[in-house]
């Protein structure tokens, strides 16, 4: 786990605690307001935080649940104070590593005469860099003040709060700008889309392994997410400190941040898919199928895995894609931060020409293994597409060396595949997500999703779901608040003459 993973996780949990309004109302002090605790109304910075924890038990008049929430928040503040120095020194190293990766990408693109792809991404990234730098500077100043609270003049803190709340130059401007550049608008392409378009040719051309490309893509997004997180942290700190701000503004900033993250999630996964698809043919020659090509195919279609001798290869084994699980775990670390938060995410891939219209509007549900509850997705989104597998050397399926016949015709946008992303959460309006085990509902033969004959098999029908899909157990609880699975609908990992791959 990288530094940015740790920082995102720690700060995210701290912001979730600072949005606990019950504790704030009961105490008159906002959980998570480090500047407020350290400087407001105190002769020496930090004296209030030092004495508050010990006085809680004797002076508390609220409920036990509110006391627990407040104590957890204070513990998070103490941890933030001890960690912030490490965070501020380590982030420079993480950003420096990303800069080295970007230079390597530029060099490789020059080798294949695709410098324009780098320039298109760089134009948007340059606009982004100014906002990242402004938030970083304010956060570094904030860190310096809280680390030396007893020596920091209170007027310096007041000046910092004024800067943070400035509607023209404060972090709110940067947070909005970064979000808009991630999402794209009209003719303006997303910075993630431009990154993906820049790197995918390197992967399909065999100059970069798809796993390295995904890792770098995630590191780049973490940098952007970290800036949004720090900017939101600064806003909440300033709102909690400023006497003229409403007590609900800090919680509102957190709510806005969560909404922006939710909107960005689909965009993040959407432009990661082409990097994995390019890996299916990356480095393929007419002499065989390299490991990385087969590995990439398994990420898109876990059902391609079989066990020797199984009577039904499609039902023999299932393991979710580790690459997409890792990506969804990153998103969960940003959004599933409150102790009560729960999430399950399912990716369903399907071919454009295989009953595509029915699958595009599919309603996928989960049921608890005890049969007590059914859960509907909070969001259900088709992630752009159709995606396609870039052509490799050769002409026929065998010559191209594709490791999964499901993708034999997925070589153009018209004959591509789609990915639909379902998010299940603890939202009670969609059935809730209690701490228990779940499985996807078996939709074979339901609402027109009948078994149908495809090019994959000349003798039998191919069901919407292989047997291993609804048999997979998904579990959420306090120790494991997030789970993930993905599958390819109407999939049969057997070639036309019956040989399993």
N, C-alpha and C positions, 0 to 999 in steps of 0.2 A: 504494500500500500504506500503510495507516495505522500509527500508532505501535504499536497493540496487536498488529498482525500481526508487526511486527519483534520486539517483546518476547516474544510467544508463541514465535516461531521460535527466538530466541536462548536463552531460558531452557529451552525444551524440549530443545534439543540438549545444553545443559549437564547437564540431569538424566539424559539417556541416557548420557552419558559417566560420570557419577557412579555409575551402576549397573553399571559394568564390574567385576565382582567379581574377575576374574583379575588385573587391575592392582592392586587393593586387597590381595589376598592376597600378591602378590609383593613389595610395597613396605611393607606395614604402614600405608600411608596411603591414605585413600579419595579417589579422584579426584572432584573436585567439592565437597569440603568446604572452602569458603572460610574459615569461622571457624576450622576446625581448622588450616589452613595459616597463617593470620594470627596466631593467638593462643595455641594450645596449646603449653605448655612453652617459651615464648619470653620473653626479657627485654623486647624491644621488638616491638610488633606488626608483622608483615610480614617479619621478617628471614628466616624459614625459606623463604617463597615466593620471596624474592629470590635465594636461593643454590641452591635445589633444582634448577632447570632446568639450570644450568651444570654441576652435579656428576653429572647422570644418566649421561652417556655413559661417564665413567671408572669409576663405581661400580656400574653395572648388572650384575645377575647373572641376570635373567630372559630370556625369549624376545624376539626382535625385535618380535613382534606385541604383546606386553605393553608394551614400551617405547613403541611407537607410540601405543597406547591411552592410556598415562599422559601422554605429551607432548601429545597432543590435548586431554586433560582439563586440563592445566596452561594450555595456550593459551586454552582456554575460560574458565578462571578469570581470567586476565589480562584478557580481553576483557570479562568481567562487571564487573570492577573499574572499567574505563574507561567502560563503558556505563551503570552503575547510576545515576549522577547524572542522566543524561539521561532514563532510564526513570522515575525518581521524580518529576521535574518534568513530564514529558510525560503521564503517566497522569492527572494532574489535569485537563489540557485535554481528554483523550479522554472521561473520565467527564462533564465539564462539557457536552460536545457532546451526549452521550446525554440528559442532563437537559433540554437545550433541545428535543430531539426529542420527549421524553415530554410536555413542556408543550404542544407543537404538536398532538400527538395528542389530548390532553385537550380542547383548544379546538375541534378539528374534531368530536369526538364530541358536544360540547355543541350544535353546530349541527344535528345530526340526532337530538337527544334520546336519545342512547345513553350517558349518563354512567355508567350502571350497569356497562357493560363495563369502563370505566376503573377503577371502584371495586373490581370483582372482582379485576382484575389487581393493583391497588395494595395490596390487603390482603395478598397473598402476597409482593409485592415488599418491603413494609415489614419483614416477618419476615426476608427475605433480607438487607436492608441492614445489619442489625446484624452479621451474620457477615462481610459484605464489609468493613465498617469495621474490625473487629477484626483481620482478616488484613492489611489495608492498613497499620494502625498498627504491627503487629509487623514487617512487611516494611520500612517506612520506617525503623524503629529499626535493623534489621539493615543497611540500606543506609548509614545515617549512621555506624555503627561501622566498617564495612569501608572506607569512603571516607577515614576519618581513623584508620586502624589504629594508627599510631605515637603518636597522642595519646589513644587510648581506653584507659581503665582496664580491666584484665582482669576485675575483679569485675563490671563492667557487662555484659560479655559473658556471664559465668556466670549472672547474674540473667536475662538474656534467654533463655538456653537453658532455664533452669528454667521460665520462663513458657511457652515454646514446647511443652515436654514435659508441661505440666500437663493432665491428662486432662479437666479440667472447663472450662477457658477457652482452651486452646491451639488452634492452627489445625486440628488433627484434628477438633475439634468442628464448626468452620465448614465444612470440606471435606465432611464427611458430610451436614450440613444442606443445603448448597447442592445437592449431588447429589440428595438426596431431594426437594427442591422442584422441581428440573428434571424428575425422573422422575414425580412425582405418586404417589399411593397411594390406591387405593380411591376414596372420594368426593372426595378432595383432588386437584384438577386440577393438571397441570403448569403452572409459571409460563410456559413457552413456549406451551402451549396457550391460556392466558388472554391472552397477548400477541397471538397469531394471531387469536383470536376478537374481540379488541378492534380490530384494525387492518383485518381483511378487509372489514367493511362500508364503511370509508372508501375502499377500493380499488374495490369493486364499484359504489359510488355515484359514482365519478368524482372524489372529493375528494383522492385521493392516487394517484400513479402506482405501479404494482405494483413497479417497479424500486427506487423510493425506499423502499417498504415492506420489501422484501427486504433492502436495505442497512441499514436501521435495525434490523431483526430480527437480522441478523448482528452488528451492533455491540453490541447488548444481550447476545447470547450470548457474544461475545468478552470482555465485562466479567466475566461469571460464570466463564468458562474461565480467564481470567487470574488471578482470585482463587484458584481451585483449584490452578493452577500455582504461584503464589507460596506458597500454604500448604504444598504438597508440598515446595517448595524449602526452606522454613523447617524442616520436619520432618527432611529429609535432612541439612541443615546441623547441626541440634541432635544428631541421632544420631551423626554423624561426630565431633562435638566431645566429646560426653559419654563419659567414661571408663567408666561403668557400663552403657552401651548395647551390645548385641550388634552385631558388625560387619555382620551381615546385615539389620539393621533399616532402614537407609537404602535398600538395594535393595528391601526389602519394601514400603516406602512408595511407591517408584516403581512397583512392580508393581500395588499397589492403585489408584494413580492411573490407570494405563493401563487397568485393568479397568473403572473407573468411566467413563472417557472412552468406551470402546467401547460401554458400555450407553447412554450419552447420545446417541450418534451418530444412531441411528434416530429418537429423539425429536426431535432438532434438524431433521432432514430432514422428518419427518412433519408438523410444524406449519408448515413453510415452504410446503408444497404448496398449502394453501388460499389463501395470499397470491397465488401465481401464477395459480391457477384464477380468483380474483376479478378478476385483471387481464384475463382474456379478455373480460369484459363491462364493465370499468371505462370509463365515458365513452362507451359505445356509444349511438348514436342511430339512428333509422330512416333517416337520410340517408347512411349509409355505415359502413365499418369503419376506425377510426383505426389508426395504426401500432402504438400500444402494445397494442391488442387482438390484432392478428396476431402481434406479437412474443411476447406471453405464450403464445399457442397453440403457437408454435414451441418454446418451452421445454418444454412438456409432450409435444409430438409433433414431434421434429425431422424426421420423415418428411413433414411437410406441405410442406417445401421442394421445389420442382421446378425444372427447367430447361426453357425453351421448346424445343419441337420434339423432346423426348426420346421415343423409342418407348415406353419404360416409365418413366413419371414417378417411380414408387416406387424405381427403381434409379438415378436420375440423379444424386442429390446427397445427401450426408449431412454434417452438422456437429453435434457434441454441443451440448446446451444450455449456453450460457455462464453462465447464472444458476446452474444446478445444479452445473456444473463448479466455479464459484467457491466454492459452499458446501462441496463435497467437498474442494476444495483446502484450505480452512480446517481441516476435520477432519484432513486428512493432515498439515498443519503441526503439529498437536497430537500425533499418534500416530506418524507416520513420521519419527522423529527420529534413530535410530541409522543410521550409514552403510550398514548392511546391510539396512535395512528396505525393503520393496517393497510396493506396493498398486495394485490395479485395482478400481474400483467401477463397477457397471452398474445402472442403474435400468430396470426394465421396467414400463411402464404398460399397463393393459388394462381394458376396459370390463366392468362387473359382469355384463352379460347376454351376453357373448360368450365362451362356453366358459370361464367364470370359474372353475369348480371345478378344471378341469385346470391352468389357469395359476396358480392359487393354490398348488398343490403342485409347481410346475415345478422341475426340477433343471437349471439352466443351467451349462454348462461352457465352458472356453476351451481351445484347442489352439495350440501354438506353430506359427508358419508353416512351420518345417522339419519338422513332424509328429513331433518327438521326444518331446513331453510334453503331457499333458492335465492341466488344473488344475481342481479343484472349489472352490466357494466355501467360505470359512471360516465365513461367516454368510450366511443367506438368510432375509430377513424381509419379511413384508407389513406395510407401514407404516400400520396402522390402516385408515381409510376405511370405506365408499367415500366418496370426495370427489365434489363435484358443482360444476357451473358455475352460479353464481347467475343467476337470471332477469333479463334485461335488458328494456327497454321493447319492447312489441310482443308478438305471439303466435307467428307462424310462424318457421321457421328463418331465412328471409331477413330478416324484420322484426327479429329479434333481432340480426342482423348478425354472427353467429358466423363466424369466418374458417375454421373447419375442420369439415366435416360429421361427422367422427368424434365430435364433442361435441354433436351436435344434440339428443340425447336425455338428455344427462348433466346434467339440471336438477333432480334431487332425490337425496337420499341413497340411495334404493332403486335408482335408475338411474345411479348414479355410476360412478367409475372408481377403480381401485386402483393403487398403486405398490409394486412389490416391489424390494427393495434387496439386491444381491448384492455381497459383499466378497471379493475374492481377495487373498491375501497370501503372504508368504514361508514360511508354516507348512508344513513338509515333510510333515506328516500328510495334507495335502490336495493333494499333488502338487508343492508348492513353486512359486516364482515366480522363475525364473531370469532373468538379464538378456538378454532377447531380445524378439521381436515375437510377438504373439498375435492371434487373432481368435475371436469367439464361434462356437461350433459351430452349424451350420445344423440347426435342429430341424424344418424343414418335413417333414411326413409321418412324424415320429418320435414314438413313444409316444402316438399318438392326436392329435397336433397336425397334422392334415391341413388342406389348404386347404379353406375352407368359404365358402359363399355368404352374404353379409350384406346389410343394407340399403344398403350402400355401392355395390354394383354389381349391376345387373340382368342382366348378361350373363356375367360371369366370376367365378372364385373368387378369394378373397383369402388369400394365404399367411400363416402365422404370422409369418414374417419377410419383409420386403421384401429384395430382393437386395442393397441397399446395406448392410444391417446386418452379415451375416457377412463382407462385404468390407472393413469398416472395420478398420484396423490399430491395435492397442493395443501400446504399447511401454513397457518399464521398464528402467532401467539406473541407474548411479551418477549420471549427470547429470540424469535424469528418473525419480525413484523412484516417481512416481504417475501414473496415467492414468485416464480416465473416459469413459463413453458412456451414452446413454439412448435408449430407443425405445418406440414404442407398438405392441404386438402386434396382429395382424389389422388393419392400418391401410392405407387406400387414400385418398390425398388428392385424390380426384376426386369431383365431385358427381354426382347421379343422371342428369344429362343430358350428362355428359362434359366439363365445363369444369374445368380445374385451377385451384386457388386460388393 
